[in-house]
């Protein structure tokens, strides 16, 4: 007895659903975020078990996000160090400024 395509598709859809559903509570229809989070974790873990390259893809995505954050940080530091920034009025060392009592 051969396994049909429909049987294979049904078995695969049981583990890898096509859509992510949102769990709602019965009273007001609010989203149950803990149920959604559990469902997403289940999908990710199943994908990690099924696809051996998934770990490398997650590492790639993480490294790209880190690279973006580093580039933004470098750009902000360059902006802070540019000559167009505000400067102090005096070049005096703040430790040399006298403190006058009562002022």
C-alpha positions in Angstrom: 0.0 0.0 0.0 1.6 3.3 -1.2 1.4 6.6 0.7 -0.5 9.2 -1.3 0.4 12.9 -1.7 -2.7 13.9 0.2 -1.6 11.8 3.2 1.9 13.3 3.2 0.5 16.8 2.9 -1.9 16.2 5.8 1.0 14.9 8.0 3.2 17.8 7.1 0.5 20.4 7.8 0.0 18.9 11.2 3.6 19.8 12.1 4.1 22.9 9.8 0.8 24.8 9.6 0.4 27.3 6.8 -0.8 30.1 9.0 -0.3 31.4 12.5 -3.6 31.8 14.3 -4.3 34.3 17.1 -5.8 32.8 20.3 -8.7 34.9 21.6 -10.2 34.7 25.1 -13.9 33.9 25.2 -15.1 37.0 27.1 -13.9 40.0 25.1 -12.0 38.5 22.3 -8.7 39.8 23.6 -5.6 38.2 22.3 -4.0 35.6 24.5 -0.4 36.6 24.0 1.0 33.6 26.0 -0.9 31.2 23.7 0.4 33.0 20.7 4.0 32.9 22.0 3.7 29.2 22.7 2.4 28.6 19.2 5.3 30.6 17.6 7.8 28.7 19.8 6.3 25.4 18.6 6.6 26.5 14.9 10.2 27.6 15.3 11.3 24.4 17.2 9.6 22.2 14.6 11.3 24.1 11.8 14.7 23.7 13.6 14.1 20.0 13.8 13.0 19.6 10.2 15.5 22.0 8.4 19.1 21.5 9.2 20.1 24.8 7.7 17.6 26.8 9.9 20.2 27.3 12.7 22.6 28.9 10.2 19.8 31.1 8.8 19.0 32.3 12.4 22.6 33.1 13.0 22.8 35.0 9.7 19.7 37.1 10.6 21.1 37.8 14.0 24.4 38.9 12.6 22.7 41.2 10.1 20.7 42.8 12.9 23.8 43.3 15.0 25.7 44.8 12.0 22.8 47.2 11.5 22.9 48.3 15.1 26.7 48.7 15.0 26.5 50.8 11.9 23.9 53.1 13.5 26.1 53.4 16.6 29.2 54.3 14.5 27.1 56.9 12.6 25.9 58.4 15.9 29.5 58.5 17.3 30.7 60.2 14.1 27.9 62.8 14.4 28.9 63.5 18.0 32.5 63.9 17.1 31.9 66.1 14.1 33.0 69.8 14.1 29.4 71.0 13.7 28.5 70.3 17.3 28.0 72.9 20.0 31.1 73.9 21.8 31.7 75.4 25.2 31.8 79.1 25.6 35.2 79.1 27.4 38.2 76.9 27.0 38.9 77.1 30.7 39.3 73.9 32.7 36.1 73.5 34.9 38.3 72.7 37.9 39.7 76.3 37.7 36.4 78.0 38.0 36.0 79.5 41.4 33.0 78.8 43.5 31.6 82.0 45.1 29.6 81.5 48.2 26.1 82.9 47.9 25.9 82.7 44.1 
